[in-house]
Each structure stands twice: as C-alpha cells, then as structure tokens.
Amino acid sequence: MRSLLFLATILASVFTFNFCNNTKHLTSQTEALFRNKWALMEVQGQHVPDSLRYGFEFSPGNLSGSTGCNRLSAGFVAGKNQTVRFTPETPTKKDCANENAANLETMFLDALTKSTHWSLKGGELWLDDGATTLIKLRLL
C-alpha cells in the first residue's frame, strides 16, 4: 500500500511539473496572437475581398469575431510546436443577405475546424492542417 501511495505521489509531481513547463512554453509561443487584432485575408485558397474582411481577436483559450453574417466564438488549445485545435461554438444563425459572405462563413468555419498548426509570417497569421494553408489573417 505504501509503495502505491509513493508511486501516486511521484506521478502527481511529474504531471504537475510537466504542466507548469508546458504552460510557460505555450504562453511565450502564443503571446503574439493576443497582442493584435486580425483581419481575414484568405480562406482555403480563396482571396477575401476588402468588403468582407472581418476582424478576429484571440484571448487565452478563445477566438472571437465576425464571420460576416454572424458572431463567432471558438475555443482553442495551443500546444507545443505551434499546434492548435479550435472548437467553434455554433454561431448566431442570422440570415445572410450576401451570398458571398454566407459561403465565406461556411468555408471559414470548415477550415477552422481542420486547422492544426499556426505560424506567423511577416505580419500574417497562417493556419494550416499540416500540409495546406487553410486560413490567412493579417494584422489590423
């Protein structure tokens, strides 16, 4: 029984130490995301017209902004090596009079759920699935 208790204590200590190290690492990696507002430039290879460029903001664990027709709130988890996982909440369901904006919104939400990595390239934020760039945002 003592050996089980000792083993449990050791494992808890290792997990706690590992979590603290990962949190420090993730904070420094993602700090650049939180300082800025981002405008949508491209979704799945399709250029976004200036009239449809919507803004997004990151805060720890959350992405919020407009998808053109609706407001978006999505949780995200950033991991080591600039990995990311988004979990979009169901956006408001307003009818969208602009068909282009409605299509763009659908493409954006699809691309967001497929995104697994992020990178900063010259004032742009790129989200990809490990092989293909799905979303490009630029600093506002």
Secondary structure, 3 states (H helix, E strand, C coil): CHHHHHHHHHHHHHHHHHHHHHHHHHHHHHHHHHCCEEEEEEECCEECCHHHCCEEEEECCEEEEECCCCEEEEEEEECHHHEEEEEECCCCCCCCCCHHHHHHHHHHHHHHHHCCEEEEECCEEEEECCCCEEEEEEEC
